[in-house]
Amino acid sequence: MYACGLRVGEATRLEIGSVDRANQVLRIIGKGDKERLVLLPQPVLDELGTLWRTHRNPRWLFPNRRGDGPLDRHVLSNTFAAAADRAGIRRGVTSHALRHSYATRLIENGIDIRVVQILLGHTRITTTTIYTHLTTPTRTSLHTLLDRLMTGL
């Protein structure tokens, strides 16, 4: 979910055919049945291949226990919440925070907000702008830039 900025429902409904190994992309069916392609980092692609070899489900990347459908979104959300709790992370952190972190890191690393909008599948740019908040790394980078620009004025 983090590596591709996926919503919980998008992650659980991934089908084997959604993985394009040759181009390293995932075909995502998002809200409103809108399709988008997201880049699939090689380490994640490798892990997905390893995971699939453990169950070899012909359709679902993350099958339910019976193997006849996708993993229930609540199972994934609850698993995330339990892992966060065991890690001592404060309550209230949801799996959707991974999507927020993905978008924030892209913006912090100079990816144009329009590209982030496309990767997240947002119809309106205003939805994407919530990720432009001033984070500590961004603030530090801004201080460095301003110090350099204002030196010698």
MIDOSE-1310 file (N, C-alpha, C; in nm, 2 decimals, decimal comma, always signed):
residues 153
myac	+0,08/-0,12/+0,00/+0,00/+0,00/+0,00/+0,09/+0,12/+0,00; +0,19/+0,12/+0,08/+0,28/+0,24/+0,09/+0,36/+0,26/-0,04; +0,41/+0,15/-0,10/+0,50/+0,16/-0,21/+0,43/+0,21/-0,34; +0,29/+0,20/-0,34/+0,22/+0,24/-0,46/+0,11/+0,34/-0,42
glrv	+0,09/+0,38/-0,30/-0,01/+0,48/-0,26/-0,15/+0,43/-0,27; -0,17/+0,30/-0,24/-0,30/+0,24/-0,26/-0,39/+0,26/-0,14; -0,52/+0,26/-0,17/-0,63/+0,26/-0,07/-0,64/+0,11/-0,03; -0,70/+0,09/+0,09/-0,71/-0,05/+0,14/-0,79/-0,13/+0,04
geat	-0,90/-0,08/-0,01/-0,98/-0,16/-0,10/-0,91/-0,19/-0,23; -0,83/-0,10/-0,28/-0,75/-0,12/-0,40/-0,65/-0,23/-0,38; -0,58/-0,23/-0,26/-0,48/-0,33/-0,23/-0,54/-0,47/-0,22; -0,66/-0,48/-0,15/-0,72/-0,61/-0,13/-0,77/-0,67/-0,26
rlei	-0,81/-0,59/-0,35/-0,88/-0,64/-0,48/-0,78/-0,65/-0,59; -0,65/-0,65/-0,56/-0,55/-0,67/-0,67/-0,56/-0,81/-0,73; -0,57/-0,82/-0,86/-0,57/-0,94/-0,93/-0,43/-0,97/-0,99; -0,40/-1,10/-1,01/-0,27/-1,13/-1,07/-0,25/-1,06/-1,20
gsvd	-0,35/-1,04/-1,28/-0,34/-0,98/-1,40/-0,32/-0,83/-1,39; -0,33/-0,77/-1,27/-0,30/-0,63/-1,25/-0,15/-0,60/-1,25; -0,07/-0,70/-1,23/+0,07/-0,68/-1,22/+0,13/-0,69/-1,36; +0,19/-0,58/-1,41/+0,27/-0,58/-1,54/+0,41/-0,58/-1,50
ranq	+0,47/-0,70/-1,50/+0,61/-0,72/-1,46/+0,70/-0,65/-1,56; +0,67/-0,66/-1,69/+0,76/-0,61/-1,79/+0,78/-0,46/-1,78; +0,67/-0,39/-1,75/+0,68/-0,24/-1,74/+0,68/-0,19/-1,59; +0,68/-0,29/-1,50/+0,69/-0,26/-1,35/+0,58/-0,16/-1,31
vlri	+0,45/-0,19/-1,35/+0,34/-0,11/-1,31/+0,23/-0,20/-1,26; +0,14/-0,14/-1,18/+0,02/-0,20/-1,13/-0,10/-0,13/-1,20; -0,19/-0,21/-1,25/-0,32/-0,15/-1,30/-0,42/-0,15/-1,18; -0,46/-0,03/-1,14/-0,54/-0,02/-1,03/-0,68/+0,03/-1,07
igkg	-0,78/-0,04/-1,02/-0,92/+0,01/-1,04/-0,96/+0,08/-0,91; -0,97/+0,21/-0,91/-1,00/+0,29/-0,79/-1,14/+0,33/-0,78; -1,16/+0,44/-0,70/-1,30/+0,48/-0,68/-1,37/+0,51/-0,81; -1,49/+0,48/-0,81/-1,57/+0,51/-0,93/-1,53/+0,42/-1,05
dker	-1,46/+0,31/-1,02/-1,41/+0,22/-1,12/-1,32/+0,29/-1,22; -1,25/+0,39/-1,18/-1,15/+0,46/-1,26/-1,02/+0,38/-1,26; -0,96/+0,36/-1,38/-0,84/+0,29/-1,39/-0,72/+0,38/-1,39; -0,61/+0,34/-1,32/-0,49/+0,42/-1,33/-0,37/+0,32/-1,32
lvll	-0,26/+0,36/-1,37/-0,14/+0,28/-1,36/-0,04/+0,35/-1,25; +0,01/+0,27/-1,17/+0,11/+0,32/-1,07/+0,24/+0,24/-1,08; +0,35/+0,31/-1,06/+0,48/+0,25/-1,07/+0,50/+0,14/-0,96; +0,56/+0,03/-0,99/+0,58/-0,08/-0,90/+0,73/-0,09/-0,88
pqpv	+0,78/-0,05/-0,76/+0,93/-0,06/-0,74/+0,97/-0,21/-0,75; +1,09/-0,23/-0,80/+1,14/-0,37/-0,82/+1,14/-0,45/-0,69; +1,18/-0,39/-0,57/+1,18/-0,48/-0,45/+1,04/-0,52/-0,42; +0,94/-0,44/-0,44/+0,80/-0,48/-0,41/+0,75/-0,58/-0,51
ldel	+0,79/-0,56/-0,64/+0,76/-0,66/-0,74/+0,81/-0,80/-0,70; +0,94/-0,80/-0,66/+1,00/-0,93/-0,61/+0,93/-0,99/-0,50; +0,89/-0,91/-0,40/+0,82/-0,96/-0,28/+0,68/-1,01/-0,32; +0,61/-0,94/-0,41/+0,48/-0,99/-0,46/+0,49/-1,13/-0,52
gtlw	+0,60/-1,15/-0,60/+0,62/-1,28/-0,67/+0,65/-1,38/-0,56; +0,72/-1,35/-0,46/+0,75/-1,45/-0,35/+0,62/-1,48/-0,28; +0,54/-1,38/-0,25/+0,41/-1,40/-0,18/+0,32/-1,49/-0,27; +0,31/-1,46/-0,40/+0,22/-1,54/-0,48/+0,26/-1,68/-0,49
rthr	+0,39/-1,71/-0,49/+0,44/-1,85/-0,49/+0,40/-1,93/-0,36; +0,36/-1,86/-0,26/+0,31/-1,93/-0,13/+0,17/-1,98/-0,15; +0,09/-1,91/-0,23/-0,05/-1,95/-0,24/-0,09/-1,99/-0,38; -0,03/-1,94/-0,48/-0,06/-1,97/-0,63/-0,20/-1,96/-0,67
nprw	-0,27/-1,86/-0,61/-0,41/-1,84/-0,64/-0,41/-1,79/-0,79; -0,50/-1,85/-0,87/-0,50/-1,81/-1,01/-0,56/-1,67/-1,04; -0,63/-1,61/-0,94/-0,68/-1,48/-0,97/-0,64/-1,37/-0,88; -0,64/-1,40/-0,75/-0,62/-1,29/-0,65/-0,47/-1,29/-0,60
lfpn	-0,42/-1,17/-0,59/-0,28/-1,15/-0,53/-0,29/-1,17/-0,38; -0,40/-1,12/-0,32/-0,42/-1,14/-0,18/-0,56/-1,21/-0,16; -0,56/-1,35/-0,17/-0,69/-1,42/-0,16/-0,73/-1,43/-0,02; -0,87/-1,45/+0,00/-0,92/-1,48/+0,13/-0,88/-1,63/+0,17
rrgd	-0,92/-1,67/+0,29/-0,87/-1,80/+0,33/-0,93/-1,92/+0,24; -1,05/-1,90/+0,19/-1,10/-2,00/+0,11/-1,04/-2,00/-0,03; -0,98/-1,89/-0,07/-0,92/-1,87/-0,20/-1,02/-1,84/-0,31; -1,15/-1,81/-0,27/-1,25/-1,79/-0,38/-1,28/-1,64/-0,39
gpld	-1,21/-1,55/-0,33/-1,23/-1,41/-0,34/-1,11/-1,33/-0,28; -1,12/-1,20/-0,29/-1,01/-1,12/-0,24/-1,01/-1,12/-0,09; -0,90/-1,08/-0,03/-0,90/-1,06/+0,12/-0,99/-0,95/+0,16; -1,07/-0,97/+0,26/-1,16/-0,86/+0,31/-1,08/-0,74/+0,35
rhvl	-1,13/-0,62/+0,32/-1,06/-0,50/+0,35/-1,05/-0,48/+0,50; -1,15/-0,53/+0,58/-1,14/-0,52/+0,72/-1,03/-0,60/+0,78; -1,00/-0,72/+0,72/-0,89/-0,80/+0,77/-0,76/-0,73/+0,76; -0,74/-0,66/+0,64/-0,62/-0,59/+0,62/-0,61/-0,47/+0,72
sntf	-0,72/-0,39/+0,73/-0,72/-0,28/+0,82/-0,69/-0,32/+0,97; -0,76/-0,43/+1,01/-0,74/-0,48/+1,15/-0,60/-0,53/+1,17; -0,54/-0,59/+1,07/-0,40/-0,64/+1,08/-0,31/-0,53/+1,09; -0,33/-0,42/+1,02/-0,25/-0,30/+1,02/-0,26/-0,24/+1,16
aaaa	-0,38/-0,22/+1,21/-0,40/-0,16/+1,34/-0,33/-0,24/+1,45; -0,34/-0,38/+1,44/-0,28/-0,46/+1,54/-0,12/-0,45/+1,54; -0,07/-0,44/+1,42/+0,08/-0,42/+1,40/+0,12/-0,29/+1,46; +0,04/-0,18/+1,43/+0,08/-0,05/+1,48/+0,07/-0,05/+1,63
drag	-0,03/-0,12/+1,69/-0,04/-0,12/+1,84/+0,08/-0,20/+1,90; +0,11/-0,31/+1,84/+0,23/-0,39/+1,89/+0,36/-0,31/+1,88; +0,37/-0,22/+1,78/+0,49/-0,14/+1,76/+0,49/-0,02/+1,85; +0,38/+0,00/+1,93/+0,37/+0,11/+2,02/+0,33/+0,24/+1,96
irrg	+0,28/+0,23/+1,84/+0,23/+0,35/+1,77/+0,10/+0,39/+1,82; +0,08/+0,52/+1,84/-0,05/+0,57/+1,91/-0,17/+0,52/+1,83; -0,28/+0,51/+1,91/-0,40/+0,47/+1,85/-0,45/+0,57/+1,75; -0,53/+0,54/+1,66/-0,59/+0,63/+1,56/-0,51/+0,63/+1,43
vtsh	-0,40/+0,57/+1,43/-0,32/+0,56/+1,30/-0,39/+0,45/+1,22; -0,42/+0,48/+1,10/-0,49/+0,39/+1,01/-0,40/+0,35/+0,90; -0,44/+0,24/+0,83/-0,37/+0,20/+0,71/-0,37/+0,31/+0,60; -0,47/+0,40/+0,60/-0,47/+0,51/+0,51/-0,36/+0,60/+0,52
alrh	-0,29/+0,60/+0,64/-0,18/+0,69/+0,67/-0,06/+0,65/+0,57; -0,06/+0,53/+0,53/+0,04/+0,48/+0,43/+0,03/+0,56/+0,30; -0,09/+0,58/+0,26/-0,12/+0,65/+0,13/-0,08/+0,80/+0,15; -0,11/+0,85/+0,27/-0,07/+0,99/+0,29/+0,08/+1,01/+0,29
syat	+0,15/+0,91/+0,36/+0,29/+0,91/+0,36/+0,36/+0,90/+0,22; +0,30/+0,82/+0,14/+0,35/+0,80/+0,00/+0,34/+0,93/-0,07; +0,23/+1,00/-0,06/+0,21/+1,13/-0,13/+0,30/+1,23/-0,08; +0,31/+1,24/+0,05/+0,40/+1,34/+0,12/+0,54/+1,32/+0,08
rlie	+0,59/+1,20/+0,08/+0,73/+1,17/+0,04/+0,76/+1,21/-0,10; +0,66/+1,18/-0,19/+0,68/+1,22/-0,33/+0,70/+1,37/-0,35; +0,61/+1,44/-0,28/+0,61/+1,59/-0,29/+0,74/+1,64/-0,23; +0,78/+1,59/-0,11/+0,90/+1,63/-0,05/+1,03/+1,61/-0,14
ngid	+1,02/+1,51/-0,22/+1,13/+1,48/-0,31/+1,12/+1,54/-0,45; +1,04/+1,64/-0,46/+1,03/+1,72/-0,58/+0,94/+1,67/-0,69; +0,86/+1,57/-0,66/+0,77/+1,52/-0,77/+0,65/+1,62/-0,78; +0,62/+1,67/-0,90/+0,52/+1,76/-0,93/+0,39/+1,72/-0,87
irvv	+0,31/+1,81/-0,81/+0,18/+1,77/-0,75/+0,09/+1,72/-0,85; +0,09/+1,76/-0,98/+0,01/+1,70/-1,08/+0,04/+1,55/-1,10; +0,16/+1,52/-1,10/+0,20/+1,37/-1,11/+0,15/+1,30/-0,99; +0,16/+1,35/-0,87/+0,11/+1,29/-0,75/-0,05/+1,27/-0,76
qill	-0,11/+1,37/-0,82/-0,26/+1,36/-0,84/-0,29/+1,24/-0,93; -0,22/+1,23/-1,03/-0,25/+1,12/-1,13/-0,22/+0,98/-1,06; -0,11/+0,97/-0,98/-0,07/+0,85/-0,92/-0,17/+0,81/-0,81; -0,23/+0,91/-0,74/-0,33/+0,88/-0,64/-0,47/+0,86/-0,70
ghtr	-0,49/+0,90/-0,82/-0,62/+0,88/-0,89/-0,72/+0,99/-0,84; -0,67/+1,10/-0,80/-0,76/+1,21/-0,76/-0,82/+1,28/-0,89; -0,95/+1,31/-0,89/-1,01/+1,38/-1,00/-0,97/+1,53/-0,99; -0,97/+1,59/-0,87/-0,95/+1,73/-0,85/-0,81/+1,75/-0,78
ittt	-0,74/+1,85/-0,83/-0,61/+1,88/-0,77/-0,62/+1,93/-0,63; -0,74/+1,99/-0,59/-0,76/+2,03/-0,45/-0,75/+1,92/-0,35; -0,79/+1,80/-0,40/-0,78/+1,68/-0,31/-0,64/+1,65/-0,28; -0,55/+1,67/-0,38/-0,41/+1,63/-0,37/-0,34/+1,74/-0,28
tiyt	-0,38/+1,86/-0,28/-0,31/+1,97/-0,21/-0,30/+1,95/-0,06; -0,38/+1,86/-0,01/-0,37/+1,83/+0,14/-0,24/+1,77/+0,17; -0,16/+1,72/+0,08/-0,03/+1,66/+0,10/+0,08/+1,76/+0,09; +0,05/+1,89/+0,07/+0,15/+1,99/+0,06/+0,18/+2,06/+0,19
hltt	+0,14/+2,00/+0,30/+0,17/+2,06/+0,43/+0,32/+2,07/+0,45; +0,36/+2,16/+0,54/+0,50/+2,18/+0,57/+0,56/+2,08/+0,67; +0,63/+1,98/+0,62/+0,69/+1,88/+0,70/+0,83/+1,92/+0,75; +0,88/+1,85/+0,85/+1,01/+1,88/+0,90/+1,12/+1,88/+0,79
ptrt	+1,13/+1,78/+0,71/+1,23/+1,78/+0,60/+1,21/+1,89/+0,50; +1,09/+1,92/+0,47/+1,06/+2,03/+0,38/+1,10/+2,16/+0,44; +1,07/+2,18/+0,57/+1,10/+2,30/+0,64/+1,25/+2,32/+0,65; +1,33/+2,21/+0,68/+1,47/+2,22/+0,68/+1,53/+2,26/+0,54
slht	+1,48/+2,20/+0,44/+1,52/+2,22/+0,31/+1,50/+2,37/+0,27; +1,38/+2,42/+0,31/+1,34/+2,56/+0,28/+1,43/+2,65/+0,36; +1,47/+2,62/+0,48/+1,56/+2,71/+0,56/+1,69/+2,72/+0,49; +1,74/+2,60/+0,44/+1,87/+2,60/+0,37/+1,87/+2,68/+0,25
lldr	+1,76/+2,67/+0,17/+1,75/+2,75/+0,05/+1,74/+2,90/+0,08; +1,66/+2,93/+0,17/+1,64/+3,08/+0,21/+1,77/+3,13/+0,26; +1,84/+3,06/+0,34/+1,97/+3,11/+0,39/+2,07/+3,13/+0,28; +2,07/+3,04/+0,18/+2,16/+3,06/+0,07/+2,12/+3,18/-0,02
lmtg	+1,99/+3,19/-0,04/+1,94/+3,30/-0,13/+1,96/+3,44/-0,06; +1,95/+3,44/+0,07/+1,96/+3,57/+0,14/+2,10/+3,61/+0,19; +2,19/+3,52/+0,17/+2,33/+3,56/+0,21/+2,38/+3,66/+0,11; +2,44/+3,77/+0,18/+2,50/+3,88/+0,10/+2,41/+3,99/+0,05
l	+2,28/+3,98/+0,10/+2,19/+4,09/+0,05/+2,22/+4,22/+0,12
